[in-house]
Amino acid sequence: MAKTPDPNLSRRRFLQATGASIVAAPLAGALTPAAAQVPDIRLPDVPGPKVGWAVVGIGGLTANQILPAFPKCQKSKLVSFVSGRPEKAARFAQANGVDPKNLYTYENFDKIADNPDIQAVYIVLPNSMHAEYTIRALKAGKHVLCEKPMANSAADCEKMIAAAKAANKKLMVAYRCRYEPNNQLAIRWAQDSSEGPAPAPTPGQPAPLGMGPTRVIMAEMGFNIGNPGQWRLKKAMAGGGSMMDIGIYGLNAARYLTGEEPTEVYAMLSTTPNDVRFAEVEENITFQLRFPSGILANCVSSYGTSFNKFRVNKKLGAFELDPATPYTGLRMRVFRGNNVEDRSLPQRDHFQLEMDHFSECVQANKEPLTPGEEGLKDMRIIEAIYQSAREGKPIKLA
């Protein structure tokens, strides 16, 4: 595994920094300001068995986000670490109450097949390693949650899905925003085409906007990346530049906001000349998506400047999340005529939500909300985006 980059320069630290505050205004008819300010706390344990998890890779995301989420989980428990540095794994095991017998290296990883304490595996490795360790985990008889992007190619995604089917195990991609309340509300509003005065809200539920159908979506995702030696800037490990890392958030958002699959894509990319960070991968990329309903999405991804938002423009108004994808501090605004309305939802731990969802799917034998097929769809579109940028023309999607 590659050395973890300076956390002050990483994508994940950037996303944390952009989400430093949370809006106080309540969601009409649903929430109070106090409720919106209460952070996640450890809840009493739910009676019954929990799914045992092995975390593969102990980098910044694992240390700063995934491990703190486990104490909040109701259906998931940490039981194992897999790391290329045994001494590091031992320190983390001691700090997190993991039995030393449940520590593995990349070389003896396949022995997890003999450990009944492990039911699910979370792959938190550089992109180029996702396919190999997902397939090995599935062959070992374990369910797999894989970080995004699912792999460096659609072909590898297909192999991962085939391995899950052959093993009769669950495979989910860690699209954490799909489990986060603000993004879930945005999906409901984006797909609501009702017009006119909003009806009285159902208790505990947000009212429809009454703004008519969605016309245009804009998604902007970027940050100024540092540390030229990090794996995210090595094409063999990352698969590409900003598109593979931060741009996938905008692509995935356009798909889940519309609830449709795009039929055509057109893209352009640019890179600052002589910037040592971008010797192998792109800095900036813009891409447009056409959807069957007529909705257009205009998206941009960057490793050279900072933004993190999407805006849904409807017939009679608009709403936006800005920031849209950080771990905390997401902010919703509604634009109705000349009025701007701030909305807020309770802060939730994205990783607790996604891990407990996957554990529930394992326990109840249900299909995850973001299965491997979701990752494959994104990867096929990303390949078309790069093709369009190379050829300078729109690409039709099957």
URCOR-V411051 format. One record per pair of residues at least 24 apart in sequence whose ideal C-beta (glycine too) atoms are under 10 Angstrom apart, sorted by the first residue. I is the first residue (numbers start at 1). J is the second residue. Records with the same first field share a line. If there is no record, write none. Layout:
# URCOR-V411051
I = J ; J
This chain:
# URCOR-V411051
1 = 56 ; 57 ; 58 ; 59 ; 82 ; 83 ; 84 ; 85 ; 106 ; 124 ; 125 ; 126 ; 129 ; 231
2 = 57 ; 59 ; 84 ; 125 ; 126 ; 128 ; 129 ; 229 ; 230 ; 231 ; 232 ; 234 ; 237 ; 238
3 = 59 ; 85 ; 227 ; 229 ; 230 ; 231
4 = 57 ; 58 ; 59 ; 60 ; 61 ; 62 ; 63 ; 230 ; 231
5 = 59 ; 60 ; 225 ; 226 ; 227 ; 228 ; 229 ; 230 ; 231 ; 232 ; 233
6 = 60 ; 226 ; 227 ; 229 ; 230
7 = 59 ; 60 ; 61 ; 63 ; 64
8 = 226 ; 227
9 = 223 ; 224 ; 225 ; 226 ; 227 ; 228 ; 230
10 = 59 ; 60 ; 61 ; 64 ; 223 ; 225 ; 226 ; 227 ; 230 ; 232
11 = 60 ; 61 ; 221 ; 222 ; 223 ; 225 ; 230 ; 232 ; 242 ; 245 ; 246 ; 303
12 = 59 ; 60 ; 61 ; 64 ; 65 ; 223 ; 326 ; 327
13 = 60 ; 64 ; 223 ; 226
14 = 222 ; 223 ; 224 ; 225 ; 226 ; 246 ; 306 ; 308 ; 326
15 = 65 ; 221 ; 223 ; 246 ; 249 ; 308 ; 323 ; 324 ; 325 ; 326 ; 327 ; 328 ; 329
16 = 64 ; 65 ; 326 ; 327 ; 328 ; 329
17 = 223 ; 306 ; 323 ; 326 ; 329
18 = 223 ; 306 ; 307 ; 308 ; 309 ; 322 ; 323 ; 324 ; 325 ; 326 ; 327 ; 328 ; 329 ; 330
19 = 308 ; 323 ; 324 ; 325 ; 326 ; 327 ; 328 ; 329 ; 330 ; 331 ; 347
20 = 323 ; 326 ; 328 ; 329
21 = 323 ; 328 ; 329 ; 331
22 = 328 ; 329 ; 330 ; 331 ; 344 ; 345 ; 346 ; 347
23 = 329 ; 330 ; 331 ; 332 ; 333 ; 342 ; 343 ; 344 ; 345
24 = 342 ; 344
25 = 331 ; 332 ; 333 ; 341 ; 342 ; 343 ; 344
26 = 342 ; 343 ; 344 ; 345
27 = 181 ; 185 ; 201 ; 205 ; 206 ; 207 ; 332 ; 341 ; 342 ; 343 ; 344 ; 345 ; 346
28 = 198 ; 201 ; 206 ; 207 ; 334 ; 341 ; 343
29 = 198 ; 200 ; 201 ; 202 ; 203 ; 204 ; 205 ; 206 ; 207
30 = 185 ; 201 ; 202 ; 203 ; 204 ; 205 ; 206 ; 207 ; 343 ; 345
31 = 181 ; 204 ; 206 ; 343 ; 344 ; 345 ; 346
32 = 344 ; 346
33 = 344
34 = 346
35 = 344 ; 345 ; 346 ; 347
36 = 343 ; 344 ; 345 ; 346 ; 347
37 = 344 ; 346 ; 347
38 = 346 ; 347
39 = 328 ; 346 ; 347 ; 348 ; 349
40 = 68 ; 69 ; 71 ; 72 ; 328 ; 346 ; 347 ; 348 ; 349 ; 350 ; 352 ; 353
41 = 71 ; 72 ; 349
42 = 70 ; 71 ; 72 ; 73 ; 352
43 = 71 ; 72 ; 73 ; 74 ; 352
44 = 74
45 = 71 ; 73 ; 74 ; 77
46 = 73 ; 74 ; 75 ; 356
48 = 74 ; 75 ; 363
49 = 75 ; 77 ; 119 ; 359 ; 363
50 = 74 ; 75 ; 76 ; 77 ; 78 ; 79 ; 119 ; 356 ; 359 ; 363
51 = 75 ; 76 ; 77 ; 79 ; 118 ; 119 ; 120 ; 143 ; 355 ; 356 ; 358 ; 359 ; 360 ; 361 ; 362 ; 363
52 = 76 ; 77 ; 78 ; 79 ; 80 ; 102 ; 115 ; 116 ; 117 ; 118 ; 119 ; 120 ; 121 ; 142 ; 359
53 = 77 ; 78 ; 79 ; 80 ; 117 ; 118 ; 119 ; 120 ; 121 ; 122 ; 142 ; 143 ; 145 ; 355 ; 358 ; 359
54 = 78 ; 79 ; 80 ; 81 ; 82 ; 98 ; 102 ; 103 ; 104 ; 109 ; 112 ; 115 ; 117 ; 118 ; 119 ; 120 ; 121 ; 122 ; 123 ; 137 ; 140 ; 142
55 = 79 ; 80 ; 81 ; 82 ; 83 ; 89 ; 92 ; 96 ; 98 ; 120 ; 121 ; 122 ; 123 ; 124 ; 145
56 = 80 ; 81 ; 82 ; 83 ; 104 ; 106 ; 109 ; 112 ; 121 ; 122 ; 123 ; 124 ; 125 ; 129 ; 130 ; 133 ; 134 ; 136 ; 137 ; 144 ; 146 ; 147
57 = 81 ; 82 ; 83 ; 84 ; 106 ; 122 ; 123 ; 124 ; 125 ; 126 ; 129 ; 133 ; 147
58 = 82 ; 83 ; 84 ; 85 ; 88 ; 89 ; 91 ; 92 ; 93 ; 124
59 = 83 ; 124 ; 125 ; 126 ; 231
60 = 124
61 = 124 ; 147 ; 174 ; 351
62 = 92 ; 122 ; 124 ; 125 ; 147 ; 351
63 = 88 ; 92 ; 95 ; 124
64 = 327
65 = 124 ; 176 ; 327 ; 349 ; 350 ; 351 ; 352
66 = 122 ; 124 ; 147 ; 174 ; 349 ; 351 ; 352 ; 354 ; 355
67 = 92 ; 95 ; 96 ; 351
68 = 96 ; 349 ; 351 ; 352
69 = 176 ; 327 ; 349 ; 350 ; 351 ; 352 ; 353 ; 354 ; 355 ; 356
70 = 96 ; 97 ; 349 ; 351 ; 352 ; 355
71 = 96 ; 349 ; 352
72 = 348 ; 349 ; 351 ; 352 ; 353 ; 355 ; 356
73 = 349 ; 351 ; 352 ; 353 ; 355 ; 356 ; 359
74 = 352 ; 355 ; 356 ; 359 ; 360
75 = 352 ; 355 ; 356 ; 357 ; 358 ; 359 ; 360 ; 361 ; 362 ; 363 ; 364
76 = 119 ; 120 ; 122 ; 145 ; 351 ; 352 ; 354 ; 355 ; 356 ; 357 ; 358 ; 359 ; 360 ; 362
77 = 117 ; 119 ; 120 ; 355 ; 359
78 = 102 ; 122 ; 355
79 = 115 ; 117 ; 118 ; 119 ; 120
80 = 104 ; 112 ; 115 ; 117 ; 118 ; 121
81 = 105
82 = 106 ; 108 ; 109 ; 112 ; 118 ; 121 ; 122 ; 123 ; 124 ; 125 ; 133 ; 137
84 = 125
106 = 132 ; 133 ; 136
109 = 133 ; 136 ; 137 ; 140
110 = 136 ; 137 ; 139 ; 140
111 = 140
112 = 136 ; 137 ; 140 ; 141 ; 142
113 = 137 ; 139 ; 140 ; 141 ; 142
114 = 140 ; 141
115 = 140 ; 141 ; 142
116 = 141
118 = 142 ; 143
119 = 143 ; 169 ; 170 ; 359 ; 362 ; 363
120 = 144 ; 145 ; 169 ; 170 ; 172 ; 355 ; 358 ; 359 ; 361 ; 362
121 = 145 ; 146 ; 169
122 = 146 ; 147 ; 172 ; 174 ; 351 ; 354 ; 355 ; 358
123 = 147 ; 150 ; 160 ; 173 ; 174
124 = 174
125 = 231 ; 237
126 = 152 ; 230 ; 231 ; 232 ; 234 ; 236 ; 237 ; 238 ; 239
127 = 151 ; 152 ; 156 ; 231 ; 232 ; 234 ; 236 ; 237 ; 238 ; 239 ; 240 ; 244 ; 245
128 = 152 ; 153 ; 156 ; 231 ; 234 ; 235 ; 236 ; 237 ; 238 ; 239
129 = 231 ; 237
130 = 156 ; 157 ; 160 ; 173 ; 239 ; 375
131 = 155 ; 156 ; 157 ; 158 ; 159 ; 160 ; 163
132 = 156 ; 159 ; 160
134 = 159 ; 160 ; 161 ; 163 ; 164 ; 171 ; 173 ; 372
135 = 159 ; 160 ; 162 ; 163 ; 164 ; 166 ; 167 ; 171
136 = 163
137 = 163 ; 164 ; 167 ; 169 ; 171
138 = 162 ; 163 ; 164 ; 165 ; 166 ; 167 ; 168 ; 169 ; 170 ; 171
139 = 163 ; 166 ; 167 ; 169
140 = 167 ; 169
141 = 167 ; 168 ; 169
142 = 167 ; 169 ; 170 ; 362
143 = 167 ; 169 ; 170 ; 171 ; 172 ; 358 ; 359 ; 361 ; 362 ; 368
144 = 169 ; 170 ; 171 ; 172 ; 173 ; 358 ; 372
145 = 170 ; 171 ; 172 ; 173 ; 174 ; 351 ; 354 ; 355 ; 357 ; 358 ; 359 ; 361 ; 362 ; 368 ; 370
146 = 171 ; 172 ; 173 ; 174 ; 372 ; 375
147 = 173 ; 174 ; 175 ; 176 ; 375
148 = 173 ; 174 ; 175 ; 176 ; 177 ; 244 ; 245 ; 248 ; 249 ; 252 ; 370 ; 374 ; 375 ; 378 ; 379
149 = 173 ; 238 ; 239 ; 240 ; 243 ; 244 ; 245 ; 247 ; 248 ; 251 ; 252 ; 375 ; 378 ; 379 ; 382
150 = 174 ; 175 ; 248 ; 370 ; 372 ; 373 ; 374 ; 375 ; 376 ; 377 ; 378 ; 379
151 = 239 ; 372 ; 375 ; 376 ; 379
152 = 235 ; 236 ; 237 ; 238 ; 239 ; 240 ; 244 ; 379 ; 382
153 = 239 ; 379 ; 380 ; 382 ; 383
154 = 375 ; 376 ; 377 ; 378 ; 379 ; 380 ; 381 ; 382 ; 383 ; 384
155 = 376 ; 379 ; 383
156 = 239 ; 375 ; 376 ; 379
157 = 372 ; 373 ; 374 ; 375 ; 376 ; 377 ; 378 ; 379 ; 380
158 = 372 ; 373 ; 376 ; 379 ; 380
160 = 372 ; 375 ; 376
161 = 371 ; 372 ; 373 ; 375 ; 376
162 = 372
163 = 372
164 = 371 ; 372
165 = 372
169 = 362
170 = 358 ; 359 ; 361 ; 362 ; 365 ; 366 ; 367 ; 368 ; 371 ; 372
171 = 358 ; 368 ; 370 ; 371 ; 372 ; 373 ; 375
172 = 354 ; 355 ; 357 ; 358 ; 361 ; 362 ; 367 ; 368 ; 369 ; 370 ; 371 ; 372 ; 374 ; 375
173 = 252 ; 354 ; 368 ; 369 ; 370 ; 371 ; 372 ; 373 ; 374 ; 375 ; 376 ; 378 ; 379
174 = 350 ; 351 ; 354 ; 355 ; 358 ; 370 ; 375
175 = 248 ; 249 ; 252 ; 253 ; 256 ; 350 ; 354 ; 368 ; 369 ; 370 ; 374 ; 375 ; 378
176 = 249 ; 325 ; 327 ; 349 ; 350 ; 351 ; 352 ; 353 ; 354 ; 355 ; 370
177 = 249 ; 252 ; 253 ; 256 ; 321 ; 324 ; 325 ; 326 ; 330 ; 350 ; 353 ; 354 ; 370
178 = 252 ; 253 ; 256 ; 350 ; 353 ; 354 ; 357 ; 368 ; 369 ; 370 ; 374
179 = 348 ; 349 ; 350 ; 351 ; 352 ; 353 ; 354 ; 355 ; 356 ; 357 ; 358 ; 369 ; 370
180 = 321 ; 324 ; 325 ; 327 ; 330 ; 345 ; 347 ; 348 ; 349 ; 350 ; 353 ; 354
181 = 206 ; 330 ; 332 ; 344 ; 345 ; 346 ; 347 ; 348 ; 350 ; 353
182 = 321 ; 323 ; 324 ; 325 ; 330 ; 331 ; 332 ; 343 ; 344 ; 345 ; 346 ; 347 ; 348
183 = 252 ; 253 ; 256 ; 257 ; 310 ; 321 ; 324 ; 325 ; 330 ; 332 ; 345 ; 350
184 = 256 ; 345 ; 353
185 = 319 ; 321 ; 332 ; 343 ; 345
186 = 253 ; 256 ; 257 ; 310 ; 312 ; 319 ; 320 ; 321 ; 324 ; 330 ; 332
187 = 253 ; 256 ; 257 ; 258 ; 259 ; 312
189 = 214 ; 257 ; 312 ; 314 ; 319 ; 332 ; 334 ; 343
190 = 214 ; 217 ; 253 ; 254 ; 256 ; 257 ; 258 ; 259 ; 295 ; 310 ; 312 ; 314 ; 319
191 = 256 ; 257 ; 258 ; 259 ; 260 ; 312
192 = 314
193 = 293 ; 314 ; 315
195 = 314 ; 315 ; 316
196 = 316
198 = 336
206 = 332 ; 343 ; 345
209 = 312 ; 314 ; 316 ; 317 ; 318 ; 319 ; 334 ; 336
210 = 314 ; 316 ; 317 ; 336
211 = 312 ; 313 ; 314 ; 315 ; 316 ; 317 ; 318 ; 319 ; 334 ; 335 ; 336
212 = 314 ; 315 ; 316 ; 317
213 = 293 ; 294 ; 295 ; 314 ; 315 ; 316
214 = 257 ; 258 ; 259 ; 291 ; 293 ; 294 ; 295 ; 296 ; 297 ; 312 ; 313 ; 314 ; 315 ; 318
215 = 293 ; 294 ; 295 ; 296 ; 312 ; 313 ; 314 ; 315 ; 318
216 = 294 ; 295 ; 296 ; 297 ; 298 ; 311 ; 312 ; 313 ; 314 ; 318
217 = 250 ; 253 ; 254 ; 255 ; 257 ; 258 ; 289 ; 291 ; 295 ; 296 ; 297 ; 298 ; 299 ; 310 ; 311 ; 312 ; 313
218 = 250 ; 254 ; 296 ; 297 ; 298 ; 299 ; 300 ; 309 ; 310 ; 311 ; 312 ; 313 ; 318 ; 320
219 = 247 ; 249 ; 250 ; 251 ; 252 ; 253 ; 254 ; 257 ; 287 ; 289 ; 297 ; 298 ; 299 ; 300 ; 301 ; 307 ; 308 ; 309 ; 310 ; 311 ; 312 ; 321 ; 324 ; 325
220 = 246 ; 247 ; 249 ; 250 ; 286 ; 298 ; 299 ; 300 ; 301 ; 302 ; 305 ; 306 ; 307 ; 308 ; 309 ; 310 ; 311 ; 322 ; 324
221 = 245 ; 246 ; 247 ; 248 ; 249 ; 250 ; 251 ; 253 ; 299 ; 300 ; 301 ; 302 ; 306 ; 307 ; 308 ; 309 ; 310 ; 323 ; 324 ; 325
222 = 246 ; 247 ; 249 ; 250 ; 283 ; 284 ; 285 ; 300 ; 301 ; 302 ; 303 ; 304 ; 305 ; 306 ; 307 ; 308
223 = 302 ; 303 ; 304 ; 305 ; 306 ; 307 ; 308
224 = 277 ; 283 ; 302 ; 303 ; 304 ; 305 ; 306
225 = 277 ; 278 ; 281 ; 283 ; 302 ; 303 ; 304
226 = 277 ; 303
227 = 277
228 = 275 ; 276 ; 277 ; 278 ; 279
229 = 276 ; 277
230 = 277
232 = 277 ; 281 ; 303
233 = 276 ; 277 ; 278 ; 279 ; 280 ; 281 ; 283 ; 303
234 = 279 ; 280 ; 281
235 = 279 ; 280 ; 281 ; 282
236 = 280
237 = 280 ; 281
238 = 280 ; 281
239 = 281 ; 379 ; 382 ; 383 ; 386
240 = 269 ; 280 ; 281 ; 282 ; 285 ; 301 ; 382 ; 383 ; 385 ; 386
241 = 269 ; 271 ; 277 ; 278 ; 280 ; 281 ; 282 ; 283 ; 284 ; 285 ; 301 ; 302 ; 303
242 = 269 ; 271 ; 278 ; 281 ; 282 ; 283 ; 284 ; 285 ; 300 ; 301 ; 302 ; 303 ; 304
243 = 267 ; 269 ; 281 ; 282 ; 284 ; 285 ; 287 ; 299 ; 301 ; 302 ; 303 ; 382 ; 385 ; 386 ; 389
244 = 281 ; 282 ; 285 ; 301 ; 378 ; 379 ; 382 ; 386
245 = 281 ; 301 ; 303
246 = 301 ; 302 ; 303 ; 307 ; 308 ; 325
247 = 282 ; 284 ; 285 ; 286 ; 287 ; 299 ; 300 ; 301 ; 302 ; 303 ; 382 ; 385
248 = 301 ; 375 ; 378 ; 379 ; 381 ; 382
249 = 299 ; 301 ; 308 ; 310 ; 324 ; 325
250 = 287 ; 289 ; 297 ; 298 ; 299 ; 300 ; 301 ; 308 ; 309 ; 310 ; 324 ; 325
251 = 287 ; 289 ; 297 ; 299 ; 301 ; 377 ; 378 ; 379 ; 381 ; 382 ; 385
252 = 325 ; 370 ; 374 ; 375 ; 377 ; 378 ; 381
253 = 297 ; 299 ; 309 ; 310 ; 312 ; 321 ; 324 ; 325
254 = 287 ; 288 ; 289 ; 291 ; 295 ; 296 ; 297 ; 298 ; 299 ; 310 ; 312 ; 381
255 = 289 ; 291 ; 297 ; 374 ; 377 ; 378 ; 381
256 = 369 ; 370 ; 374
257 = 291 ; 295 ; 297 ; 310 ; 312
258 = 289 ; 291 ; 292 ; 293 ; 295 ; 297 ; 312
259 = 291 ; 293 ; 295
260 = 289 ; 290 ; 291 ; 292 ; 293 ; 295 ; 297
261 = 289 ; 291 ; 292 ; 377 ; 380 ; 381 ; 397 ; 398
262 = 287 ; 288 ; 289 ; 290 ; 291 ; 292 ; 295 ; 296 ; 297 ; 377 ; 381 ; 384 ; 396 ; 397
263 = 289 ; 290 ; 291 ; 292 ; 396 ; 397 ; 398
264 = 288 ; 289 ; 290 ; 291 ; 296 ; 384 ; 388 ; 394 ; 395 ; 396 ; 397
265 = 289 ; 290 ; 297 ; 299 ; 381 ; 382 ; 384 ; 385 ; 387 ; 388 ; 389 ; 394 ; 395 ; 396 ; 397
266 = 290 ; 384 ; 385 ; 388 ; 389 ; 392 ; 393 ; 394 ; 395
267 = 299 ; 301 ; 382 ; 384 ; 385 ; 386 ; 387 ; 388 ; 389 ; 390 ; 391 ; 392 ; 393 ; 394 ; 395
268 = 300 ; 385 ; 388 ; 389 ; 392
269 = 301 ; 385 ; 386 ; 388 ; 389 ; 390
270 = 302 ; 304 ; 389
271 = 303 ; 304
272 = 303 ; 304
275 = 303 ; 304
277 = 303 ; 304
278 = 303 ; 304
282 = 386 ; 389
285 = 382 ; 385 ; 386 ; 388 ; 389
286 = 385 ; 389
287 = 381 ; 382 ; 384 ; 385 ; 386 ; 388 ; 389
288 = 385 ; 388 ; 394
289 = 381 ; 384 ; 385 ; 397
290 = 394 ; 396 ; 397
299 = 385
301 = 385
309 = 333
311 = 335
317 = 341
319 = 343
325 = 350
326 = 350
327 = 351
